[in-house]
Amino acid sequence: MGTKAIAVVGLAAVLLGGVAQADVQASAADGIIIQIKAEVALDRDDAWARLLNISARWNASHTYCGDARAMNLDAKAGGCWCDLWSGGEVEHGRVVMVRPEEAIRPWGRCRRWASWAR
């Protein structure tokens, strides 16, 4: 899996709620790959919009700035899964695959990186 490959998570069930089925696809000492599937009572457009609006369900304590509204998920290959606020930016991960209104695959670390300052 490699030391940089910490997690690839299908976020749909976590973000959209409802009954979900989660399967561990692979695991190693340095990471895990989980696939999560769920059915929701929304049309495809609304479900996709809700999935991409991660700040609406993000826990503020899991941000660097302390404000969940700063969370952003840019739904394109190479897009940033980031904390974006007036005082700075932090990348939590990158989007590595998108099939609009069907699937999105972010890739990133599950722990905070060390901070360095002068």
Summary of the structure (lengths in Angstrom):
residues: 118
radius of gyration: 14.7
end to end distance: 33.7
largest distance: 50.6
contacts: 284
relative contact order: 0.18
helix: 19%
strand: 40%
